[in-house]
């Protein structure tokens, strides 16, 4: 009888990004928002490392703290302005403003350059997209809350009191110059993908 393969060893900040949710953190509550005064937000149990990592789901509190405090998505440590990177072609999206202008909205916390390199090696999503990190601009943009239901939270959303606007996550809306750069990078990636098809 063949031996079963050993279970992988998951370590926060090494083989699992800091902001990823774990199966042992699936308890939620409503709480006053610490980032958006006057709003109510979803809070989540904090037990990183308990259970199995849920790579497709971010931890709602860590995501918001990471976005607001520029904490590294991979290791959870602060990213200084000179070492703050994002993957704007592989995450986030373009937001159409009231005047028709498009701005880039990033929904994943930044990373250190060293953490970006590790993520490129270890993350199947980034590898498949051949994603490259881009230095964050000096203009940090502004933090905006999201009350739309994020993937994986549909059942929780159905259980919330009717009529209560709840913050699930947030994103950083960047300025016009950086947004134009991201739009160009995205067009280049789309053209590259089209050539490969």
C-alpha positions in Angstrom: 0.0 0.0 0.0 1.4 3.4 -1.0 2.0 6.0 1.6 -0.2 9.1 1.5 1.6 12.3 0.6 2.4 14.3 3.7 0.1 17.3 4.4 1.7 20.6 3.4 3.1 22.8 6.1 1.3 26.1 6.0 3.0 29.1 7.5 1.5 32.6 7.5 3.8 35.0 5.7 5.8 32.2 4.1 3.6 29.7 2.2 0.3 31.5 3.0 -0.3 35.3 2.6 -1.0 37.1 5.8 -4.4 38.4 4.6 -5.8 35.0 3.5 -8.6 33.6 5.6 -8.3 30.2 7.3 -11.0 27.5 7.8 -10.8 28.1 11.6 -11.7 31.8 11.1 -15.2 31.3 9.7 -17.1 33.0 12.5 -18.5 36.5 11.7 -20.1 39.4 13.6 -21.3 42.9 12.9 -19.3 45.7 14.6 -18.9 49.5 14.4 -16.3 50.2 11.7 -12.9 51.4 12.9 -11.9 52.7 9.5 -15.2 54.3 8.3 -16.8 56.1 11.3 -20.6 55.8 11.4 -20.6 52.6 9.3 -21.1 49.0 10.4 -18.7 46.4 9.2 -18.4 42.6 9.1 -15.8 41.4 11.6 -14.2 38.0 11.4 -12.6 35.7 13.9 -8.9 36.1 14.1 -7.1 32.7 14.2 -4.5 32.8 11.4 -3.0 29.3 11.0 -6.0 27.4 12.5 -7.4 24.9 10.0 -6.6 25.1 6.3 -5.8 28.3 4.3 -8.7 29.4 2.1 -6.6 30.9 -0.7 -9.5 32.2 -2.7 -10.9 34.2 0.3 -9.3 37.1 2.1 -9.9 37.7 5.8 -12.2 40.7 5.9 -10.5 42.5 8.9 -7.0 41.9 7.6 -7.9 43.0 4.1 -9.2 46.3 5.4 -6.3 46.8 7.8 -3.9 46.0 5.1 -5.5 48.4 2.6 -5.7 51.2 5.2 -2.3 50.8 6.8 -0.3 49.7 3.7 0.4 46.3 5.4 2.0 43.7 3.2 -0.5 41.2 1.8 2.1 38.5 2.1 3.9 39.1 5.5 1.6 41.6 7.2 4.4 44.1 8.0 4.1 47.8 7.0 5.3 48.6 3.5 7.3 51.8 3.5 6.6 54.2 0.6 9.9 53.3 -1.2 9.1 49.5 -1.0 5.4 49.3 -1.8 4.2 47.3 -4.8 1.0 46.0 -6.2 -0.1 43.6 -9.0 -2.7 45.9 -10.8 -3.0 43.7 -13.9 -3.9 40.6 -11.8 -6.1 42.3 -9.2 -8.5 45.2 -8.7 -10.3 46.9 -11.6 -11.0 50.1 -13.4 -13.7 52.3 -11.8 -15.8 54.6 -14.0 -16.1 58.0 -12.3 -19.2 60.3 -12.6 -17.4 62.3 -15.3 -16.6 59.2 -17.3 -12.9 59.0 -16.4 -11.6 55.6 -15.4 -9.5 55.2 -12.3 -7.8 52.1 -11.0 -9.2 50.6 -7.8 -6.9 48.2 -6.0 -8.5 45.7 -3.7 -5.4 43.7 -2.5 -3.0 45.2 0.1 0.4 46.2 -1.2 3.5 44.0 -0.9 7.2 44.5 -0.3 9.4 43.8 -3.4 10.9 40.7 -1.8 7.4 39.4 -0.9 6.2 40.1 -4.4 9.0 38.0 -5.8 8.1 35.1 -3.4 4.4 35.5 -4.4 5.3 35.3 -8.1 7.0 32.0 -7.4 4.4 30.5 -5.1 1.0 31.9 -6.2 -0.6 29.9 -9.1 -2.9 32.9 -9.9 0.1 35.3 -10.3 2.2 32.6 -12.2 -0.6 31.9 -14.7 -1.2 35.7 -15.3 2.6 36.2 -15.5 1.9 39.1 -13.2 4.6 41.7 -12.6 4.6 44.0 -9.6 4.3 47.8 -10.1 5.6 50.3 -7.7 2.8 52.2 -5.9 2.7 55.9 -6.7 3.5 58.7 -4.2 -0.1 59.7 -4.4 -1.7 57.0 -2.2 -5.2 57.7 -3.5 -8.1 57.3 -1.2 -9.7 54.5 0.7 -13.3 53.6 -0.2 -15.6 51.2 1.5 -17.5 48.5 -0.3 -21.0 47.4 0.8 -21.5 45.0 -2.1 -21.2 41.3 -1.1 -17.7 39.9 -1.8 -17.4 36.4 -3.2 -17.9 33.7 -0.5 -20.0 36.0 1.7 -23.3 35.4 0.0 -24.8 33.2 2.8 -23.6 35.6 5.5 -25.1 38.6 3.6 -28.5 36.8 3.5 -28.5 36.5 7.3 -27.9 40.2 7.9 -30.6 42.5 9.2 -32.6 44.0 6.3 -31.9 47.7 5.6 -28.5 47.7 7.3 -25.6 48.9 5.0 -22.6 46.8 5.9 -19.0 47.3 4.9 -17.5 44.0 3.6 -14.2 45.3 2.2 -12.5 48.3 0.9 -10.4 49.4 -2.0 -7.9 52.1 -2.8 -8.9 54.5 -5.6 -5.7 55.8 -7.3 -5.2 59.1 -9.1 -5.5 59.8 -12.8 -1.8 59.4 -13.8 -1.3 56.0 -12.1 -4.7 54.9 -13.4 -3.6 55.7 -17.0 -0.5 53.6 -16.4 -2.5 50.7 -15.1 -4.9 50.9 -18.0 -2.0 50.8 -20.5 -0.5 47.8 -18.7 -3.9 46.0 -18.8 -4.3 46.7 -22.5 -0.8 45.3 -23.2 -1.6 42.2 -21.2 -4.9 41.7 -23.1 -3.0 42.0 -26.4 -0.4 39.5 -25.2 -3.1 37.0 -24.1 -4.8 37.5 -27.5 -1.6 36.7 -29.3 -1.2 33.5 -27.3 -4.8 32.3 -28.1 
